[in-house]
Amino acid sequence: MLARMSGDEFVLFIPELSDSISQAAWDAQDVAEKVSEIVASPIFQDGHEIILTASIGISLVTDSNVTAEHVLQYADTAMYEAKRKGRNSIAFFDSCITEKAQRQIGMNTRLRKALDNHEFALYVQPQICVQSGEMLGGEVLLRWMSSEKVTNMPSEFIPVLKSSGLIVDVGRWVIRTACEYVRTFLDKGIWQDHMRLSINISPRQFRDPQLLEIVQHSMNSYNIGPKFLNFEVTENLVIDDVDEAIEKMEAIKSLGAMFSIDDFGIGYSSMIYLKRLPFDQLKIDREFIRNIHRDPETRGVVEAIMAVSKQYGLKVTAEG
């Protein structure tokens, strides 16, 4: 809903952007940037080119008790902050929750340049057989060293990658780089035929129509077989369309790759998915492993998960 308040002041009301305050902030920022671009489109009048700019203030409201007057007041305050910063800019109302949103939006901006600036790196965490001590493979872990020479925690930047959609492009880079790693390990004689390298696939990346093509092209580029790859997905990936998920998984598995269900035990429908989906391996969530030595109930849960895995013929990996 768009309204003219007075003079050159307008209000744009956008209800129910998202349940996530960070996602709502990104969506609001996106709308504000589009509005700013449209306002700045040249206007030709009597042979003259006229350029307008907009100073935009954003107020995010999560409290149903906040009045309409307060919402307008907050947005107005943010607008004057945008003017104070030099006009033709966008500002959020300054509160704790929007400060966090602004930090994440800033991170989103930096992440958009990180791939081109070669700021990402992959580390390999070994997966060890607890009985023999033999290395069975590994899992690639994404790390980001920003241009400010600051190492950012995955728990901070990966949610931003997922929410912004950047996870698709970064995920493609991860698959290609993981295949390159396998090629390097094979050439150095430190990777055996029974080893697999695990790659996390987010729900958004799994829905990428080019996923199968990316996997095939990456394997061909580095001349490695699919038997060396294992893709890890969470059960959230398949909630929307189980049949579509099965079809895509089967297509990738037909190449020779494997699939693991990640973070097992923290969802509500895991048993159903184990029965229907073509998984080869199950990863027990770290929360269950952390207290396994001192909490009998936790130990019982882990033993039950292992028993179910054996029933379904799945290998088991324990996180942590």
Rosetta blueprint (number, residue, H / E / L):
1 M L
2 L E
3 A E
4 R E
5 M E
6 S E
7 G L
8 D L
9 E E
10 F E
11 V E
12 L E
13 F L
14 I L
15 P L
16 E L
17 L L
18 S L
19 D L
20 S L
21 I H
22 S H
23 Q H
24 A H
25 A H
26 W H
27 D H
28 A H
29 Q H
30 D H
31 V H
32 A H
33 E H
34 K H
35 V H
36 S H
37 E H
38 I H
39 V H
40 A L
41 S L
42 P L
43 I E
44 F E
45 Q E
46 D L
47 G L
48 H E
49 E E
50 I E
51 I L
52 L L
53 T L
54 A L
55 S L
56 I E
57 G E
58 I E
59 S L
60 L L
61 V L
62 T L
63 D L
64 S L
65 N L
66 V L
67 T L
68 A H
69 E H
70 H H
71 V H
72 L H
73 Q H
74 Y H
75 A H
76 D H
77 T H
78 A H
79 M H
80 Y H
81 E H
82 A H
83 K H
84 R H
85 K L
86 G L
87 R L
88 N L
89 S L
90 I E
91 A E
92 F E
93 F L
94 D L
95 S L
96 C H
97 I H
98 T H
99 E H
100 K H
101 A H
102 Q H
103 R H
104 Q H
105 I H
106 G H
107 M H
108 N H
109 T H
110 R H
111 L H
112 R H
113 K H
114 A H
115 L L
116 D L
117 N L
118 H L
119 E L
120 F E
121 A E
122 L E
123 Y E
124 V E
125 Q E
126 P E
127 Q E
128 I E
129 C L
130 V L
131 Q L
132 S L
133 G L
134 E L
135 M E
136 L E
137 G E
138 G E
139 E E
140 V E
141 L E
142 L E
143 R E
144 W E
145 M E
146 S L
147 S L
148 E L
149 K L
150 V L
151 T E
152 N E
153 M L
154 P H
155 S H
156 E H
157 F H
158 I H
159 P H
160 V H
161 L H
162 K H
163 S H
164 S H
165 G L
166 L L
167 I H
168 V H
169 D H
170 V H
171 G H
172 R H
173 W H
174 V H
175 I H
176 R H
177 T H
178 A H
179 C H
180 E H
181 Y H
182 V H
183 R H
184 T H
185 F H
186 L H
187 D H
188 K L
189 G L
190 I L
191 W L
192 Q L
193 D L
194 H L
195 M L
196 R E
197 L E
198 S E
199 I E
200 N E
201 I L
202 S L
203 P H
204 R H
205 Q H
206 F H
207 R L
208 D L
209 P L
210 Q L
211 L H
212 L H
213 E H
214 I H
215 V H
216 Q H
217 H H
218 S H
219 M H
220 N H
221 S H
222 Y L
223 N L
224 I L
225 G L
226 P H
227 K H
228 F H
229 L E
230 N E
231 F E
232 E E
233 V E
234 T L
235 E H
236 N H
237 L H
238 V H
239 I L
240 D L
241 D L
242 V H
243 D H
244 E H
245 A H
246 I H
247 E H
248 K H
249 M H
250 E H
251 A H
252 I H
253 K H
254 S L
255 L L
256 G L
257 A L
258 M E
259 F E
260 S E
261 I E
262 D E
263 D E
264 F E
265 G L
266 I L
267 G L
268 Y L
269 S L
270 S H
271 M H
272 I H
273 Y H
274 L H
275 K H
276 R H
277 L L
278 P L
279 F L
280 D L
281 Q E
282 L E
283 K E
284 I E
285 D L
286 R H
287 E H
288 F H
289 I H
290 R H
291 N L
292 I L
293 H L
294 R L
295 D L
296 P H
297 E H
298 T H
299 R H
300 G H
301 V H
302 V H
303 E H
304 A H
305 I H
306 M H
307 A H
308 V H
309 S H
310 K H
311 Q H
312 Y H
313 G L
314 L L
315 K E
316 V E
317 T E
318 A E
319 E L
320 G L
